[in-house]
Amino acid sequence: MNPIQKAVDDVKFRIPRPVLQKAFIDRLGTWRNNQRVSLDEMIVSTVIRPRVLVDCNMVGGSQVLVSLNGLLQEKPTEYMTVIHIPKERTEGKSINSVLNVGFVGLAYLASWAGMNSAGSFATYGSSENTALMTAAAGMMTAYDKIPMVSTARCELIAENTICIRDSINLAPDMTLRCVLANEENMNNLQLRAYKNFSKLVEYAVKAYIYNTLLINVDQGELQGGAQLGTFKQVIDSYADAEENYQDYYRNVWEKVAFMQDEITYMRYMKLILGGNR
């Protein structure tokens, strides 16, 4: 089960079925009802994809390293370089934001970290890379000049197109650190974040129901003189759903989206606690 389906199932448990039916199905008219429209699909296409997923991509995603080796570099000016990254290198996803461009290729990073061709740390802890040698190398490099290994003067100017604004000569084999959009069905979410995502969807659905049915319910009571009773009470109880959505998104979901991406969270913890050189 993906997070979207889990959220839809939770919504159907928390919101009365007649209210969901009225907001998402009955409003379509008789002809659409005869086409056996799925309530689940209407919730997804009306609320989750156009609103919730868009908001989730604004503050979340997956941080990755993308090789820029072999890509065409355009130079509109002497201090500007534009590179378009095909989606084959970004797992078929769009880039949400760029963090920095490193002037060292992924192959060199792997060899520096002691990784073999299979991607495992084969030399870590061996006689060539002992704790004593690591400390000695750190002491020696402390007296050296700080090398220019990356730049954060880069920005996203179009879909999967970055602009590097720096005066240095760029190497052909560079590495882009960026944040990709969430997977189409939010499958990149960790299991423990499912409940938080469901709560965000619940507030969004309640806000949609309130905005969609409020006027119709009042008109039905005024024009037809009908006593809507419990149905109207349920709709009125969703009056603060939009505010709840905004508060939950800002105070809870932004933190969940940040911490559930392992690479982003680990880099943050290293920044706070420090780590090996």
PAVO-690410 format. One record per residue (C-alpha): residue in one letter; x, y, z; residue number from 1. Coordinates in Angstrom, 2 decimals, padded with zeros to 5 digits, m for minus. Layout:
// residues N
rec res: a	X: X	Y: Y	Z: Z	n: NUM
...
// end
This chain:
// residues 277
rec res: m	X: 000.00	Y: 000.00	Z: 000.00	n: 1
rec res: n	X: 001.36	Y: 003.40	Z: m000.97	n: 2
rec res: p	X: 000.96	Y: 006.54	Z: 001.20	n: 3
rec res: i	X: m001.76	Y: 008.00	Z: m001.02	n: 4
rec res: q	X: m003.99	Y: 004.93	Z: m000.73	n: 5
rec res: k	X: m003.37	Y: 004.83	Z: 003.02	n: 6
rec res: a	X: m004.40	Y: 008.49	Z: 003.31	n: 7
rec res: v	X: m007.58	Y: 007.92	Z: 001.29	n: 8
rec res: d	X: m008.53	Y: 004.94	Z: 003.46	n: 9
rec res: d	X: m007.98	Y: 006.98	Z: 006.62	n: 10
rec res: v	X: m010.13	Y: 009.81	Z: 005.25	n: 11
rec res: k	X: m013.01	Y: 007.39	Z: 004.66	n: 12
rec res: f	X: m012.74	Y: 006.24	Z: 008.27	n: 13
rec res: r	X: m012.68	Y: 009.78	Z: 009.70	n: 14
rec res: i	X: m015.28	Y: 011.56	Z: 007.53	n: 15
rec res: p	X: m018.89	Y: 010.29	Z: 007.20	n: 16
rec res: r	X: m019.52	Y: 008.55	Z: 003.90	n: 17
rec res: p	X: m022.63	Y: 010.64	Z: 002.99	n: 18
rec res: v	X: m020.56	Y: 013.81	Z: 003.33	n: 19
rec res: l	X: m017.83	Y: 012.45	Z: 001.04	n: 20
rec res: q	X: m020.49	Y: 011.24	Z: m001.40	n: 21
rec res: k	X: m022.12	Y: 014.65	Z: m001.51	n: 22
rec res: a	X: m018.85	Y: 016.57	Z: m001.94	n: 23
rec res: f	X: m017.08	Y: 014.37	Z: m004.49	n: 24
rec res: i	X: m019.71	Y: 012.31	Z: m006.34	n: 25
rec res: d	X: m023.22	Y: 013.83	Z: m006.23	n: 26
rec res: r	X: m022.04	Y: 017.26	Z: m007.34	n: 27
rec res: l	X: m020.96	Y: 015.79	Z: m010.69	n: 28
rec res: g	X: m024.53	Y: 015.22	Z: m011.83	n: 29
rec res: t	X: m026.52	Y: 012.20	Z: m012.95	n: 30
rec res: w	X: m024.54	Y: 011.49	Z: m016.11	n: 31
rec res: r	X: m021.21	Y: 011.21	Z: m014.31	n: 32
rec res: n	X: m022.78	Y: 009.11	Z: m011.55	n: 33
rec res: n	X: m023.91	Y: 006.62	Z: m014.17	n: 34
rec res: q	X: m020.27	Y: 006.20	Z: m015.16	n: 35
rec res: r	X: m019.52	Y: 004.66	Z: m011.73	n: 36
rec res: v	X: m017.02	Y: 007.27	Z: m010.64	n: 37
rec res: s	X: m014.67	Y: 006.01	Z: m007.92	n: 38
rec res: l	X: m014.74	Y: 007.99	Z: m004.67	n: 39
rec res: d	X: m011.08	Y: 007.16	Z: m004.06	n: 40
rec res: e	X: m010.03	Y: 008.48	Z: m007.45	n: 41
rec res: m	X: m012.08	Y: 011.66	Z: m007.02	n: 42
rec res: i	X: m010.38	Y: 012.41	Z: m003.69	n: 43
rec res: v	X: m006.97	Y: 011.83	Z: m005.25	n: 44
rec res: s	X: m007.57	Y: 013.86	Z: m008.43	n: 45
rec res: t	X: m009.49	Y: 016.70	Z: m006.75	n: 46
rec res: v	X: m007.54	Y: 017.28	Z: m003.53	n: 47
rec res: i	X: m004.41	Y: 015.17	Z: m003.11	n: 48
rec res: r	X: m002.62	Y: 015.62	Z: m006.44	n: 49
rec res: p	X: m003.44	Y: 019.28	Z: m007.21	n: 50
rec res: r	X: m002.87	Y: 020.51	Z: m003.67	n: 51
rec res: v	X: m001.27	Y: 018.17	Z: m001.16	n: 52
rec res: l	X: 001.40	Y: 016.71	Z: m003.44	n: 53
rec res: v	X: 002.28	Y: 020.15	Z: m004.76	n: 54
rec res: d	X: 002.71	Y: 021.45	Z: m001.21	n: 55
rec res: c	X: 004.76	Y: 018.38	Z: m000.26	n: 56
rec res: n	X: 007.16	Y: 018.97	Z: m003.14	n: 57
rec res: m	X: 007.72	Y: 022.54	Z: m001.98	n: 58
rec res: v	X: 009.32	Y: 021.45	Z: 001.30	n: 59
rec res: g	X: 010.36	Y: 017.84	Z: 000.73	n: 60
rec res: g	X: 011.89	Y: 015.41	Z: m001.73	n: 61
rec res: s	X: 014.97	Y: 013.23	Z: m002.01	n: 62
rec res: q	X: 018.51	Y: 014.65	Z: m001.86	n: 63
rec res: v	X: 020.79	Y: 013.01	Z: m004.42	n: 64
rec res: l	X: 024.12	Y: 013.46	Z: m006.21	n: 65
rec res: v	X: 023.90	Y: 013.73	Z: m009.99	n: 66
rec res: s	X: 026.90	Y: 013.43	Z: m012.28	n: 67
rec res: l	X: 027.24	Y: 016.25	Z: m014.83	n: 68
rec res: n	X: 029.95	Y: 014.44	Z: m016.76	n: 69
rec res: g	X: 029.49	Y: 014.69	Z: m020.52	n: 70
rec res: l	X: 026.66	Y: 017.23	Z: m020.44	n: 71
rec res: l	X: 026.79	Y: 020.27	Z: m022.69	n: 72
rec res: q	X: 027.83	Y: 023.48	Z: m020.93	n: 73
rec res: e	X: 026.47	Y: 026.70	Z: m022.41	n: 74
rec res: k	X: 028.15	Y: 030.00	Z: m021.46	n: 75
rec res: p	X: 025.88	Y: 033.01	Z: m022.14	n: 76
rec res: t	X: 028.45	Y: 035.20	Z: m020.38	n: 77
rec res: e	X: 031.97	Y: 034.76	Z: m019.04	n: 78
rec res: y	X: 030.71	Y: 034.23	Z: m015.50	n: 79
rec res: m	X: 027.62	Y: 032.15	Z: m016.23	n: 80
rec res: t	X: 027.28	Y: 028.48	Z: m017.18	n: 81
rec res: v	X: 023.98	Y: 026.82	Z: m018.06	n: 82
rec res: i	X: 023.59	Y: 023.03	Z: m017.99	n: 83
rec res: h	X: 020.47	Y: 021.01	Z: m018.81	n: 84
rec res: i	X: 020.24	Y: 017.68	Z: m016.97	n: 85
rec res: p	X: 018.21	Y: 014.96	Z: m018.72	n: 86
rec res: k	X: 015.72	Y: 013.09	Z: m016.56	n: 87
rec res: e	X: 017.59	Y: 009.85	Z: m017.20	n: 88
rec res: r	X: 020.08	Y: 011.12	Z: m014.61	n: 89
rec res: t	X: 017.43	Y: 012.25	Z: m012.11	n: 90
rec res: e	X: 015.47	Y: 009.00	Z: m011.86	n: 91
rec res: g	X: 012.82	Y: 010.40	Z: m014.20	n: 92
rec res: k	X: 011.96	Y: 013.16	Z: m011.69	n: 93
rec res: s	X: 012.12	Y: 016.93	Z: m011.78	n: 94
rec res: i	X: 014.64	Y: 018.86	Z: m009.70	n: 95
rec res: n	X: 013.02	Y: 020.85	Z: m006.90	n: 96
rec res: s	X: 016.09	Y: 022.80	Z: m005.81	n: 97
rec res: v	X: 019.86	Y: 022.80	Z: m006.26	n: 98
rec res: l	X: 022.22	Y: 022.95	Z: m003.28	n: 99
rec res: n	X: 025.72	Y: 023.07	Z: m004.73	n: 100
rec res: v	X: 027.92	Y: 021.90	Z: m007.58	n: 101
rec res: g	X: 031.07	Y: 019.97	Z: m006.70	n: 102
rec res: f	X: 034.10	Y: 020.12	Z: m008.97	n: 103
rec res: v	X: 035.06	Y: 016.53	Z: m008.12	n: 104
rec res: g	X: 033.39	Y: 013.66	Z: m009.97	n: 105
rec res: l	X: 031.54	Y: 010.81	Z: m008.31	n: 106
rec res: a	X: 034.30	Y: 008.35	Z: m009.28	n: 107
rec res: y	X: 036.89	Y: 010.37	Z: m007.36	n: 108
rec res: l	X: 034.58	Y: 010.73	Z: m004.38	n: 109
rec res: a	X: 034.15	Y: 006.96	Z: m004.30	n: 110
rec res: s	X: 037.89	Y: 006.31	Z: m004.44	n: 111
rec res: w	X: 038.56	Y: 008.97	Z: m001.79	n: 112
rec res: a	X: 036.04	Y: 007.30	Z: 000.52	n: 113
rec res: g	X: 037.71	Y: 003.92	Z: 000.03	n: 114
rec res: m	X: 034.97	Y: 002.37	Z: m002.09	n: 115
rec res: n	X: 035.69	Y: m000.37	Z: m004.56	n: 116
rec res: s	X: 033.97	Y: m000.93	Z: m007.90	n: 117
rec res: a	X: 031.10	Y: m002.75	Z: m006.15	n: 118
rec res: g	X: 030.38	Y: 000.30	Z: m004.00	n: 119
rec res: s	X: 031.56	Y: m001.12	Z: m000.69	n: 120
rec res: f	X: 034.14	Y: 000.42	Z: 001.63	n: 121
rec res: a	X: 036.84	Y: m002.15	Z: 000.96	n: 122
rec res: t	X: 039.87	Y: m000.24	Z: 002.25	n: 123
rec res: y	X: 038.27	Y: 001.39	Z: 005.26	n: 124
rec res: g	X: 040.01	Y: 000.17	Z: 008.41	n: 125
rec res: s	X: 042.88	Y: m001.43	Z: 006.50	n: 126
rec res: s	X: 046.55	Y: m000.75	Z: 007.21	n: 127
rec res: e	X: 046.58	Y: 002.01	Z: 004.57	n: 128
rec res: n	X: 043.73	Y: 003.85	Z: 006.26	n: 129
rec res: t	X: 044.19	Y: 003.45	Z: 010.00	n: 130
rec res: a	X: 043.06	Y: 005.93	Z: 012.64	n: 131
rec res: l	X: 046.66	Y: 007.09	Z: 013.07	n: 132
rec res: m	X: 047.10	Y: 007.73	Z: 009.34	n: 133
rec res: t	X: 043.78	Y: 009.56	Z: 009.19	n: 134
rec res: a	X: 044.76	Y: 011.81	Z: 012.12	n: 135
rec res: a	X: 048.19	Y: 012.48	Z: 010.57	n: 136
rec res: a	X: 046.65	Y: 013.36	Z: 007.23	n: 137
rec res: g	X: 044.21	Y: 015.69	Z: 008.95	n: 138
rec res: m	X: 047.03	Y: 017.46	Z: 010.79	n: 139
rec res: m	X: 049.02	Y: 017.93	Z: 007.59	n: 140
rec res: t	X: 046.10	Y: 019.24	Z: 005.55	n: 141
rec res: a	X: 045.25	Y: 021.70	Z: 008.33	n: 142
rec res: y	X: 048.32	Y: 023.72	Z: 007.24	n: 143
rec res: d	X: 047.39	Y: 023.60	Z: 003.57	n: 144
rec res: k	X: 045.26	Y: 026.13	Z: 001.69	n: 145
rec res: i	X: 041.54	Y: 025.45	Z: 001.61	n: 146
rec res: p	X: 040.84	Y: 024.01	Z: m001.85	n: 147
rec res: m	X: 037.91	Y: 025.24	Z: m003.96	n: 148
rec res: v	X: 035.94	Y: 022.00	Z: m004.33	n: 149
rec res: s	X: 032.37	Y: 023.28	Z: m004.79	n: 150
rec res: t	X: 030.18	Y: 026.33	Z: m005.24	n: 151
rec res: a	X: 026.71	Y: 027.14	Z: m003.97	n: 152
rec res: r	X: 026.29	Y: 029.94	Z: m006.50	n: 153
rec res: c	X: 023.91	Y: 027.92	Z: m008.62	n: 154
rec res: e	X: 020.18	Y: 028.06	Z: m009.18	n: 155
rec res: l	X: 017.36	Y: 026.33	Z: m011.00	n: 156
rec res: i	X: 016.27	Y: 028.46	Z: m013.96	n: 157
rec res: a	X: 014.02	Y: 025.98	Z: m015.81	n: 158
rec res: e	X: 012.95	Y: 022.37	Z: m015.47	n: 159
rec res: n	X: 016.12	Y: 020.36	Z: m014.81	n: 160
rec res: t	X: 018.22	Y: 023.29	Z: m016.02	n: 161
rec res: i	X: 020.74	Y: 024.91	Z: m013.71	n: 162
rec res: c	X: 022.77	Y: 028.09	Z: m013.95	n: 163
rec res: i	X: 026.19	Y: 028.32	Z: m012.25	n: 164
rec res: r	X: 027.23	Y: 031.91	Z: m011.54	n: 165
rec res: d	X: 030.93	Y: 031.73	Z: m010.74	n: 166
rec res: s	X: 034.10	Y: 033.09	Z: m012.26	n: 167
rec res: i	X: 036.16	Y: 029.91	Z: m011.87	n: 168
rec res: n	X: 036.92	Y: 027.51	Z: m014.69	n: 169
rec res: l	X: 034.54	Y: 024.57	Z: m014.41	n: 170
rec res: a	X: 035.76	Y: 021.01	Z: m014.76	n: 171
rec res: p	X: 034.04	Y: 018.71	Z: m017.28	n: 172
rec res: d	X: 033.37	Y: 016.09	Z: m014.61	n: 173
rec res: m	X: 031.25	Y: 017.78	Z: m011.92	n: 174
rec res: t	X: 028.68	Y: 016.60	Z: m009.41	n: 175
rec res: l	X: 025.39	Y: 018.33	Z: m008.65	n: 176
rec res: r	X: 023.82	Y: 018.01	Z: m005.21	n: 177
rec res: c	X: 020.11	Y: 018.63	Z: m005.55	n: 178
rec res: v	X: 016.69	Y: 017.75	Z: m004.16	n: 179
rec res: l	X: 014.39	Y: 015.78	Z: m006.45	n: 180
rec res: a	X: 010.61	Y: 015.87	Z: m006.38	n: 181
rec res: n	X: 008.78	Y: 013.19	Z: m004.45	n: 182
rec res: e	X: 007.86	Y: 010.01	Z: m006.25	n: 183
rec res: e	X: 004.53	Y: 010.21	Z: m008.07	n: 184
rec res: n	X: 002.72	Y: 008.16	Z: m005.41	n: 185
rec res: m	X: 004.93	Y: 009.36	Z: m002.51	n: 186
rec res: n	X: 006.56	Y: 005.94	Z: m002.30	n: 187
rec res: n	X: 009.80	Y: 007.58	Z: m001.19	n: 188
rec res: l	X: 008.17	Y: 008.31	Z: 002.18	n: 189
rec res: q	X: 009.32	Y: 006.16	Z: 005.05	n: 190
rec res: l	X: 006.66	Y: 004.02	Z: 006.69	n: 191
rec res: r	X: 006.64	Y: 006.06	Z: 009.90	n: 192
rec res: a	X: 005.69	Y: 009.19	Z: 007.95	n: 193
rec res: y	X: 002.50	Y: 007.64	Z: 006.54	n: 194
rec res: k	X: 000.34	Y: 008.74	Z: 009.48	n: 195
rec res: n	X: 001.58	Y: 012.32	Z: 009.23	n: 196
rec res: f	X: 000.83	Y: 012.37	Z: 005.51	n: 197
rec res: s	X: m002.65	Y: 010.97	Z: 006.18	n: 198
rec res: k	X: m003.34	Y: 013.74	Z: 008.69	n: 199
rec res: l	X: m002.27	Y: 016.38	Z: 006.20	n: 200
rec res: v	X: m004.60	Y: 014.88	Z: 003.59	n: 201
rec res: e	X: m007.45	Y: 014.74	Z: 006.11	n: 202
rec res: y	X: m007.23	Y: 018.47	Z: 006.80	n: 203
rec res: a	X: m007.05	Y: 019.21	Z: 003.07	n: 204
rec res: v	X: m010.14	Y: 017.09	Z: 002.33	n: 205
rec res: k	X: m012.12	Y: 018.68	Z: 005.18	n: 206
rec res: a	X: m011.19	Y: 022.17	Z: 003.93	n: 207
rec res: y	X: m012.32	Y: 021.21	Z: 000.43	n: 208
rec res: i	X: m015.63	Y: 019.81	Z: 001.73	n: 209
rec res: y	X: m016.31	Y: 022.95	Z: 003.77	n: 210
rec res: n	X: m015.60	Y: 025.30	Z: 000.86	n: 211
rec res: t	X: m017.60	Y: 023.16	Z: m001.58	n: 212
rec res: l	X: m020.74	Y: 022.42	Z: 000.46	n: 213
rec res: l	X: m021.10	Y: 025.40	Z: 002.80	n: 214
rec res: i	X: m023.00	Y: 027.65	Z: 000.38	n: 215
rec res: n	X: m025.13	Y: 024.78	Z: m000.99	n: 216
rec res: v	X: m026.14	Y: 023.72	Z: 002.50	n: 217
rec res: d	X: m027.16	Y: 027.27	Z: 003.46	n: 218
rec res: q	X: m029.12	Y: 027.72	Z: 000.20	n: 219
rec res: g	X: m030.94	Y: 024.44	Z: 000.76	n: 220
rec res: e	X: m032.00	Y: 025.56	Z: 004.21	n: 221
rec res: l	X: m033.05	Y: 029.04	Z: 003.06	n: 222
rec res: q	X: m034.82	Y: 028.14	Z: m000.20	n: 223
rec res: g	X: m036.29	Y: 024.76	Z: 000.65	n: 224
rec res: g	X: m036.81	Y: 025.29	Z: 004.34	n: 225
rec res: a	X: m035.21	Y: 021.91	Z: 005.02	n: 226
rec res: q	X: m033.75	Y: 021.15	Z: 008.44	n: 227
rec res: l	X: m030.40	Y: 019.62	Z: 007.54	n: 228
rec res: g	X: m029.57	Y: 018.77	Z: 011.14	n: 229
rec res: t	X: m026.52	Y: 016.55	Z: 011.63	n: 230
rec res: f	X: m025.30	Y: 016.98	Z: 008.05	n: 231
rec res: k	X: m025.00	Y: 020.74	Z: 008.51	n: 232
rec res: q	X: m023.33	Y: 020.28	Z: 011.89	n: 233
rec res: v	X: m020.65	Y: 018.10	Z: 010.31	n: 234
rec res: i	X: m019.99	Y: 020.68	Z: 007.59	n: 235
rec res: d	X: m019.84	Y: 023.51	Z: 010.15	n: 236
rec res: s	X: m017.32	Y: 021.53	Z: 012.23	n: 237
rec res: y	X: m014.87	Y: 021.78	Z: 009.31	n: 238
rec res: a	X: m014.78	Y: 025.58	Z: 009.46	n: 239
rec res: d	X: m011.24	Y: 025.62	Z: 010.87	n: 240
rec res: a	X: m009.93	Y: 022.85	Z: 008.60	n: 241
rec res: e	X: m008.00	Y: 025.24	Z: 006.35	n: 242
rec res: e	X: m006.29	Y: 026.86	Z: 009.32	n: 243
rec res: n	X: m005.49	Y: 023.41	Z: 010.73	n: 244
rec res: y	X: m004.02	Y: 022.41	Z: 007.38	n: 245
rec res: q	X: m001.74	Y: 025.45	Z: 007.28	n: 246
rec res: d	X: m000.63	Y: 025.00	Z: 010.90	n: 247
rec res: y	X: 000.03	Y: 021.28	Z: 010.49	n: 248
rec res: y	X: 001.88	Y: 021.85	Z: 007.23	n: 249
rec res: r	X: 004.12	Y: 024.52	Z: 008.74	n: 250
rec res: n	X: 004.69	Y: 023.10	Z: 012.23	n: 251
rec res: v	X: 004.69	Y: 019.34	Z: 011.63	n: 252
rec res: w	X: 004.91	Y: 018.30	Z: 008.00	n: 253
rec res: e	X: 007.90	Y: 020.47	Z: 007.12	n: 254
rec res: k	X: 009.87	Y: 018.76	Z: 009.91	n: 255
rec res: v	X: 008.66	Y: 015.29	Z: 008.92	n: 256
rec res: a	X: 009.60	Y: 015.87	Z: 005.26	n: 257
rec res: f	X: 013.05	Y: 017.06	Z: 006.32	n: 258
rec res: m	X: 013.80	Y: 014.19	Z: 008.71	n: 259
rec res: q	X: 012.38	Y: 011.35	Z: 006.62	n: 260
rec res: d	X: 014.95	Y: 011.96	Z: 003.85	n: 261
rec res: e	X: 017.96	Y: 010.07	Z: 005.22	n: 262
rec res: i	X: 020.68	Y: 011.92	Z: 003.29	n: 263
rec res: t	X: 019.35	Y: 015.36	Z: 004.18	n: 264
rec res: y	X: 018.95	Y: 014.48	Z: 007.84	n: 265
rec res: m	X: 022.37	Y: 012.84	Z: 008.13	n: 266
rec res: r	X: 024.10	Y: 015.86	Z: 006.56	n: 267
rec res: y	X: 022.30	Y: 018.08	Z: 009.04	n: 268
rec res: m	X: 023.39	Y: 015.92	Z: 011.98	n: 269
rec res: k	X: 027.00	Y: 015.93	Z: 010.76	n: 270
rec res: l	X: 026.87	Y: 019.70	Z: 010.52	n: 271
rec res: i	X: 025.79	Y: 019.90	Z: 014.17	n: 272
rec res: l	X: 027.86	Y: 017.11	Z: 015.70	n: 273
rec res: g	X: 030.85	Y: 017.06	Z: 013.38	n: 274
rec res: g	X: 032.37	Y: 013.96	Z: 011.83	n: 275
rec res: n	X: 035.48	Y: 012.40	Z: 010.30	n: 276
rec res: r	X: 037.53	Y: 014.61	Z: 008.02	n: 277
// end
